Amino acid sequence: ERWAGLGDVRNYRQHRTVADEALITYEPPVPLTPAQEKRLEESTATLQEYSVIAWATKSLQENVLADGLTLADA
């Protein structure tokens, strides 16, 4: 049931960016439960951590800051 809304075009919105590009967002028809919100936050944090680790590893291997992040952002 949670994923059923992904197949419905009515759950998507188009927005314009400052650079006049199209940005498509998904608005779920049923909001997440507090437990699902917490799990999403935890998963997002974990993915961000893995991204920083991959960036750092690549930077160390190449002996130069890799593209994608600044040192301050990492």
Biopython code that builds the backbone (N, CA, C, O; Angstrom):
import numpy as np
from Bio.PDB.StructureBuilder import StructureBuilder

atoms = [
    (1, "GLU", "N", (0.811, -1.195, 0.000)),
    (1, "GLU", "CA", (0.000, 0.000, 0.000)),
    (1, "GLU", "C", (0.857, 1.263, 0.000)),
    (1, "GLU", "O", (0.522, 2.249, -0.656)),
    (2, "ARG", "N", (1.961, 1.226, 0.737)),
    (2, "ARG", "CA", (2.805, 2.423, 0.845)),
    (2, "ARG", "C", (3.322, 2.868, -0.521)),
    (2, "ARG", "O", (3.449, 4.067, -0.768)),
    (3, "TRP", "N", (3.621, 1.926, -1.408)),
    (3, "TRP", "CA", (4.224, 2.250, -2.700)),
    (3, "TRP", "C", (3.210, 2.439, -3.808)),
    (3, "TRP", "O", (3.584, 2.858, -4.903)),
    (4, "ALA", "N", (1.957, 2.153, -3.572)),
    (4, "ALA", "CA", (0.941, 2.229, -4.622)),
    (4, "ALA", "C", (0.827, 3.629, -5.211)),
    (4, "ALA", "O", (0.573, 3.773, -6.407)),
    (5, "GLY", "N", (1.009, 4.652, -4.402)),
    (5, "GLY", "CA", (0.881, 6.026, -4.878)),
    (5, "GLY", "C", (1.936, 6.436, -5.883)),
    (5, "GLY", "O", (1.751, 7.414, -6.606)),
    (6, "LEU", "N", (3.054, 5.699, -5.944)),
    (6, "LEU", "CA", (4.116, 6.038, -6.895)),
    (6, "LEU", "C", (3.660, 5.907, -8.341)),
    (6, "LEU", "O", (4.187, 6.585, -9.223)),
    (7, "GLY", "N", (2.693, 5.047, -8.585)),
    (7, "GLY", "CA", (2.235, 4.820, -9.952)),
    (7, "GLY", "C", (1.134, 5.755, -10.403)),
    (7, "GLY", "O", (0.637, 5.629, -11.523)),
    (8, "ASP", "N", (0.742, 6.689, -9.553)),
    (8, "ASP", "CA", (-0.353, 7.605, -9.889)),
    (8, "ASP", "C", (0.206, 8.982, -10.209)),
    (8, "ASP", "O", (0.795, 9.634, -9.347)),
    (9, "VAL", "N", (0.024, 9.421, -11.437)),
    (9, "VAL", "CA", (0.576, 10.698, -11.896)),
    (9, "VAL", "C", (0.009, 11.882, -11.106)),
    (9, "VAL", "O", (0.629, 12.945, -11.072)),
    (10, "ARG", "N", (-1.125, 11.723, -10.489)),
    (10, "ARG", "CA", (-1.736, 12.823, -9.710)),
    (10, "ARG", "C", (-0.944, 13.140, -8.441)),
    (10, "ARG", "O", (-1.172, 14.173, -7.812)),
    (11, "ASN", "N", (-0.024, 12.265, -8.064)),
    (11, "ASN", "CA", (0.770, 12.482, -6.853)),
    (11, "ASN", "C", (2.090, 13.201, -7.129)),
    (11, "ASN", "O", (2.939, 13.309, -6.244)),
    (12, "TYR", "N", (2.257, 13.685, -8.341)),
    (12, "TYR", "CA", (3.486, 14.378, -8.722)),
    (12, "TYR", "C", (3.184, 15.834, -9.039)),
    (12, "TYR", "O", (2.124, 16.166, -9.569)),
    (13, "ARG", "N", (4.144, 16.699, -8.703)),
    (13, "ARG", "CA", (4.014, 18.128, -8.970)),
    (13, "ARG", "C", (5.244, 18.601, -9.726)),
    (13, "ARG", "O", (6.353, 18.110, -9.511)),
    (14, "GLN", "N", (5.028, 19.567, -10.618)),
    (14, "GLN", "CA", (6.144, 20.164, -11.349)),
    (14, "GLN", "C", (6.372, 21.568, -10.803)),
    (14, "GLN", "O", (5.432, 22.344, -10.627)),
    (15, "HIS", "N", (7.633, 21.875, -10.540)),
    (15, "HIS", "CA", (8.035, 23.194, -10.047)),
    (15, "HIS", "C", (9.137, 23.703, -10.962)),
    (15, "HIS", "O", (9.833, 22.918, -11.606)),
    (16, "ARG", "N", (9.292, 25.003, -11.017)),
    (16, "ARG", "CA", (10.375, 25.616, -11.779)),
    (16, "ARG", "C", (11.467, 26.060, -10.820)),
    (16, "ARG", "O", (11.185, 26.609, -9.754)),
    (17, "THR", "N", (12.716, 25.819, -11.204)),
    (17, "THR", "CA", (13.849, 26.239, -10.388)),
    (17, "THR", "C", (14.266, 27.645, -10.800)),
    (17, "THR", "O", (13.740, 28.202, -11.764)),
    (18, "VAL", "N", (15.206, 28.210, -10.069)),
    (18, "VAL", "CA", (15.728, 29.537, -10.395)),
    (18, "VAL", "C", (16.345, 29.532, -11.786)),
    (18, "VAL", "O", (16.266, 30.528, -12.506)),
    (19, "ALA", "N", (16.958, 28.417, -12.168)),
    (19, "ALA", "CA", (17.594, 28.293, -13.488)),
    (19, "ALA", "C", (16.577, 27.911, -14.561)),
    (19, "ALA", "O", (16.961, 27.524, -15.665)),
    (20, "ASP", "N", (15.283, 28.014, -14.248)),
    (20, "ASP", "CA", (14.182, 27.693, -15.155)),
    (20, "ASP", "C", (14.232, 26.241, -15.640)),
    (20, "ASP", "O", (13.951, 25.943, -16.801)),
    (21, "GLU", "N", (14.595, 25.358, -14.725)),
    (21, "GLU", "CA", (14.561, 23.926, -14.998)),
    (21, "GLU", "C", (13.320, 23.347, -14.341)),
    (21, "GLU", "O", (12.785, 23.924, -13.394)),
    (22, "ALA", "N", (12.868, 22.216, -14.839)),
    (22, "ALA", "CA", (11.705, 21.550, -14.254)),
    (22, "ALA", "C", (12.157, 20.630, -13.119)),
    (22, "ALA", "O", (13.076, 19.827, -13.284)),
    (23, "LEU", "N", (11.508, 20.756, -11.987)),
    (23, "LEU", "CA", (11.763, 19.902, -10.835)),
    (23, "LEU", "C", (10.473, 19.163, -10.534)),
    (23, "LEU", "O", (9.437, 19.783, -10.294)),
    (24, "ILE", "N", (10.535, 17.839, -10.545)),
    (24, "ILE", "CA", (9.356, 17.014, -10.279)),
    (24, "ILE", "C", (9.459, 16.475, -8.863)),
    (24, "ILE", "O", (10.479, 15.898, -8.486)),
    (25, "THR", "N", (8.405, 16.662, -8.078)),
    (25, "THR", "CA", (8.375, 16.151, -6.711)),
    (25, "THR", "C", (7.205, 15.193, -6.554)),
    (25, "THR", "O", (6.195, 15.284, -7.251)),
    (26, "TYR", "N", (7.374, 14.289, -5.630)),
    (26, "TYR", "CA", (6.335, 13.309, -5.320)),
    (26, "TYR", "C", (5.696, 13.689, -3.999)),
    (26, "TYR", "O", (6.393, 13.966, -3.023)),
    (27, "GLU", "N", (4.390, 13.702, -3.965)),
    (27, "GLU", "CA", (3.643, 13.973, -2.744)),
    (27, "GLU", "C", (2.796, 12.750, -2.435)),
    (27, "GLU", "O", (1.782, 12.518, -3.093)),
    (28, "PRO", "N", (3.201, 11.961, -1.440)),
    (28, "PRO", "CA", (2.470, 10.729, -1.142)),
    (28, "PRO", "C", (1.031, 11.034, -0.723)),
    (28, "PRO", "O", (0.781, 11.997, 0.003)),
    (29, "PRO", "N", (0.088, 10.212, -1.183)),
    (29, "PRO", "CA", (-1.311, 10.447, -0.844)),
    (29, "PRO", "C", (-1.610, 10.200, 0.629)),
    (29, "PRO", "O", (-2.566, 10.758, 1.168)),
    (30, "VAL", "N", (-0.807, 9.372, 1.285)),
    (30, "VAL", "CA", (-0.970, 9.079, 2.706)),
    (30, "VAL", "C", (0.335, 9.481, 3.400)),
    (30, "VAL", "O", (1.398, 8.974, 3.039)),
    (31, "PRO", "N", (0.276, 10.370, 4.377)),
    (31, "PRO", "CA", (1.522, 10.785, 5.046)),
    (31, "PRO", "C", (2.185, 9.630, 5.791)),
    (31, "PRO", "O", (1.539, 8.653, 6.168)),
    (32, "LEU", "N", (3.487, 9.775, 5.988)),
    (32, "LEU", "CA", (4.234, 8.761, 6.727)),
    (32, "LEU", "C", (3.842, 8.786, 8.199)),
    (32, "LEU", "O", (3.499, 9.834, 8.747)),
    (33, "THR", "N", (3.896, 7.636, 8.817)),
    (33, "THR", "CA", (3.664, 7.550, 10.253)),
    (33, "THR", "C", (4.906, 8.097, 10.965)),
    (33, "THR", "O", (5.965, 8.196, 10.345)),
    (34, "PRO", "N", (4.803, 8.451, 12.243)),
    (34, "PRO", "CA", (5.995, 8.905, 12.965)),
    (34, "PRO", "C", (7.139, 7.877, 12.929)),
    (34, "PRO", "O", (8.306, 8.254, 12.824)),
    (35, "ALA", "N", (6.810, 6.606, 13.014)),
    (35, "ALA", "CA", (7.849, 5.566, 12.952)),
    (35, "ALA", "C", (8.512, 5.551, 11.576)),
    (35, "ALA", "O", (9.728, 5.387, 11.478)),
    (36, "GLN", "N", (7.726, 5.722, 10.517)),
    (36, "GLN", "CA", (8.285, 5.747, 9.166)),
    (36, "GLN", "C", (9.131, 6.996, 8.956)),
    (36, "GLN", "O", (10.174, 6.935, 8.305)),
    (37, "GLU", "N", (8.693, 8.126, 9.500)),
    (37, "GLU", "CA", (9.476, 9.369, 9.413)),
    (37, "GLU", "C", (10.839, 9.180, 10.076)),
    (37, "GLU", "O", (11.865, 9.584, 9.529)),
    (38, "LYS", "N", (10.842, 8.563, 11.259)),
    (38, "LYS", "CA", (12.092, 8.334, 11.973)),
    (38, "LYS", "C", (13.011, 7.414, 11.181)),
    (38, "LYS", "O", (14.214, 7.659, 11.086)),
    (39, "ARG", "N", (12.447, 6.365, 10.619)),
    (39, "ARG", "CA", (13.250, 5.425, 9.824)),
    (39, "ARG", "C", (13.830, 6.125, 8.596)),
    (39, "ARG", "O", (14.984, 5.892, 8.236)),
    (40, "LEU", "N", (13.034, 6.982, 7.952)),
    (40, "LEU", "CA", (13.504, 7.734, 6.793)),
    (40, "LEU", "C", (14.659, 8.650, 7.179)),
    (40, "LEU", "O", (15.663, 8.714, 6.470)),
    (41, "GLU", "N", (14.524, 9.358, 8.294)),
    (41, "GLU", "CA", (15.601, 10.240, 8.762)),
    (41, "GLU", "C", (16.878, 9.454, 9.042)),
    (41, "GLU", "O", (17.970, 9.882, 8.669)),
    (42, "GLU", "N", (16.739, 8.311, 9.695)),
    (42, "GLU", "CA", (17.908, 7.490, 10.011)),
    (42, "GLU", "C", (18.560, 6.946, 8.740)),
    (42, "GLU", "O", (19.786, 6.933, 8.625)),
    (43, "SER", "N", (17.753, 6.502, 7.799)),
    (43, "SER", "CA", (18.279, 5.976, 6.531)),
    (43, "SER", "C", (18.978, 7.065, 5.742)),
    (43, "SER", "O", (20.037, 6.832, 5.158)),
    (44, "THR", "N", (18.394, 8.250, 5.722)),
    (44, "THR", "CA", (18.996, 9.374, 5.012)),
    (44, "THR", "C", (20.343, 9.736, 5.618)),
    (44, "THR", "O", (21.308, 9.973, 4.893)),
    (45, "ALA", "N", (20.412, 9.779, 6.940)),
    (45, "ALA", "CA", (21.675, 10.088, 7.616)),
    (45, "ALA", "C", (22.737, 9.039, 7.297)),
    (45, "ALA", "O", (23.895, 9.378, 7.053)),
    (46, "THR", "N", (22.348, 7.779, 7.299)),
    (46, "THR", "CA", (23.295, 6.705, 6.988)),
    (46, "THR", "C", (23.812, 6.829, 5.559)),
    (46, "THR", "O", (25.010, 6.683, 5.317)),
    (47, "LEU", "N", (22.921, 7.095, 4.618)),
    (47, "LEU", "CA", (23.338, 7.254, 3.217)),
    (47, "LEU", "C", (24.277, 8.448, 3.054)),
    (47, "LEU", "O", (25.239, 8.381, 2.288)),
    (48, "GLN", "N", (24.006, 9.528, 3.763)),
    (48, "GLN", "CA", (24.889, 10.692, 3.702)),
    (48, "GLN", "C", (26.266, 10.357, 4.267)),
    (48, "GLN", "O", (27.286, 10.793, 3.734)),
    (49, "GLU", "N", (26.290, 9.590, 5.337)),
    (49, "GLU", "CA", (27.568, 9.177, 5.916)),
    (49, "GLU", "C", (28.360, 8.324, 4.930)),
    (49, "GLU", "O", (29.563, 8.526, 4.760)),
    (50, "TYR", "N", (27.698, 7.379, 4.285)),
    (50, "TYR", "CA", (28.377, 6.545, 3.297)),
    (50, "TYR", "C", (28.895, 7.380, 2.135)),
    (50, "TYR", "O", (29.973, 7.108, 1.604)),
    (51, "SER", "N", (28.139, 8.388, 1.740)),
    (51, "SER", "CA", (28.564, 9.266, 0.661)),
    (51, "SER", "C", (29.841, 10.016, 1.038)),
    (51, "SER", "O", (30.755, 10.140, 0.223)),
    (52, "VAL", "N", (29.901, 10.510, 2.259)),
    (52, "VAL", "CA", (31.097, 11.214, 2.715)),
    (52, "VAL", "C", (32.284, 10.259, 2.796)),
    (52, "VAL", "O", (33.400, 10.622, 2.424)),
    (53, "ILE", "N", (32.051, 9.054, 3.276)),
    (53, "ILE", "CA", (33.136, 8.067, 3.351)),
    (53, "ILE", "C", (33.664, 7.744, 1.956)),
    (53, "ILE", "O", (34.876, 7.659, 1.756)),
    (54, "ALA", "N", (32.768, 7.566, 0.997)),
    (54, "ALA", "CA", (33.197, 7.285, -0.382)),
    (54, "ALA", "C", (33.974, 8.468, -0.950)),
    (54, "ALA", "O", (34.994, 8.282, -1.614)),
    (55, "TRP", "N", (33.494, 9.682, -0.692)),
    (55, "TRP", "CA", (34.192, 10.884, -1.160)),
    (55, "TRP", "C", (35.583, 10.973, -0.544)),
    (55, "TRP", "O", (36.556, 11.258, -1.242)),
    (56, "ALA", "N", (35.679, 10.730, 0.764)),
    (56, "ALA", "CA", (36.969, 10.801, 1.452)),
    (56, "ALA", "C", (37.931, 9.738, 0.928)),
    (56, "ALA", "O", (39.112, 10.015, 0.716)),
    (57, "THR", "N", (37.429, 8.535, 0.721)),
    (57, "THR", "CA", (38.263, 7.452, 0.207)),
    (57, "THR", "C", (38.806, 7.810, -1.171)),
    (57, "THR", "O", (39.991, 7.625, -1.446)),
    (58, "LYS", "N", (37.937, 8.323, -2.034)),
    (58, "LYS", "CA", (38.377, 8.709, -3.382)),
    (58, "LYS", "C", (39.389, 9.846, -3.304)),
    (58, "LYS", "O", (40.386, 9.842, -4.026)),
    (59, "SER", "N", (39.137, 10.816, -2.435)),
    (59, "SER", "CA", (40.068, 11.934, -2.283)),
    (59, "SER", "C", (41.444, 11.446, -1.825)),
    (59, "SER", "O", (42.467, 11.903, -2.334)),
    (60, "LEU", "N", (41.467, 10.521, -0.870)),
    (60, "LEU", "CA", (42.735, 9.996, -0.382)),
    (60, "LEU", "C", (43.464, 9.181, -1.445)),
    (60, "LEU", "O", (44.687, 9.249, -1.562)),
    (61, "GLN", "N", (42.704, 8.411, -2.216)),
    (61, "GLN", "CA", (43.319, 7.596, -3.268)),
    (61, "GLN", "C", (43.947, 8.475, -4.346)),
    (61, "GLN", "O", (45.011, 8.154, -4.875)),
    (62, "GLU", "N", (43.282, 9.587, -4.669)),
    (62, "GLU", "CA", (43.769, 10.465, -5.735)),
    (62, "GLU", "C", (44.673, 11.579, -5.209)),
    (62, "GLU", "O", (45.255, 12.335, -5.988)),
    (63, "ASN", "N", (44.787, 11.676, -3.876)),
    (63, "ASN", "CA", (45.600, 12.698, -3.229)),
    (63, "ASN", "C", (45.168, 14.115, -3.618)),
    (63, "ASN", "O", (45.990, 15.024, -3.729)),
    (64, "VAL", "N", (43.873, 14.276, -3.821)),
    (64, "VAL", "CA", (43.276, 15.573, -4.145)),
    (64, "VAL", "C", (41.803, 15.485, -3.752)),
    (64, "VAL", "O", (41.218, 14.402, -3.774)),
    (65, "LEU", "N", (41.206, 16.615, -3.395)),
    (65, "LEU", "CA", (39.795, 16.608, -3.032)),
    (65, "LEU", "C", (38.966, 16.227, -4.252)),
    (65, "LEU", "O", (39.058, 16.866, -5.300)),
    (66, "ALA", "N", (38.167, 15.196, -4.110)),
    (66, "ALA", "CA", (37.324, 14.717, -5.209)),
    (66, "ALA", "C", (36.160, 15.685, -5.433)),
    (66, "ALA", "O", (35.781, 16.443, -4.540)),
    (67, "ASP", "N", (35.616, 15.643, -6.619)),
    (67, "ASP", "CA", (34.444, 16.459, -6.944)),
    (67, "ASP", "C", (33.244, 15.956, -6.142)),
    (67, "ASP", "O", (33.208, 14.804, -5.709)),
    (68, "GLY", "N", (32.286, 16.820, -5.956)),
    (68, "GLY", "CA", (31.039, 16.421, -5.323)),
    (68, "GLY", "C", (30.812, 17.055, -3.969)),
    (68, "GLY", "O", (29.678, 17.394, -3.631)),
    (69, "LEU", "N", (31.864, 17.224, -3.185)),
    (69, "LEU", "CA", (31.750, 17.848, -1.866)),
    (69, "LEU", "C", (32.933, 18.775, -1.655)),
    (69, "LEU", "O", (33.990, 18.607, -2.263)),
    (70, "THR", "N", (32.741, 19.745, -0.794)),
    (70, "THR", "CA", (33.865, 20.523, -0.317)),
    (70, "THR", "C", (34.297, 19.921, 1.003)),
    (70, "THR", "O", (33.559, 19.141, 1.606)),
    (71, "LEU", "N", (35.462, 20.270, 1.444)),
    (71, "LEU", "CA", (35.938, 19.758, 2.721)),
    (71, "LEU", "C", (35.025, 20.204, 3.849)),
    (71, "LEU", "O", (34.743, 19.434, 4.767)),
    (72, "ALA", "N", (34.563, 21.447, 3.784)),
    (72, "ALA", "CA", (33.655, 21.965, 4.814)),
    (72, "ALA", "C", (32.325, 21.206, 4.819)),
    (72, "ALA", "O", (31.789, 20.915, 5.888)),
    (73, "ASP", "N", (31.790, 20.884, 3.648)),
    (73, "ASP", "CA", (30.538, 20.141, 3.571)),
    (73, "ASP", "C", (30.691, 18.722, 4.097)),
    (73, "ASP", "O", (29.792, 18.180, 4.741)),
    (74, "ALA", "N", (31.843, 18.132, 3.812)),
    (74, "ALA", "CA", (32.089, 16.757, 4.279)),
    (74, "ALA", "C", (32.139, 16.744, 5.784)),
    (74, "ALA", "O", (32.336, 15.689, 6.387)),
]
sb = StructureBuilder()
sb.init_structure("model")
sb.init_model(0)
sb.init_chain("A")
sb.init_seg("    ")
for serial, (resi, resn, name, xyz) in enumerate(atoms, 1):
    if name == "N":
        sb.init_residue(resn, " ", resi, " ")
    sb.init_atom(name, np.array(xyz, "f"), 0.0, 1.0, " ", f" {name:<3s}", serial, name[0])
structure = sb.get_structure()
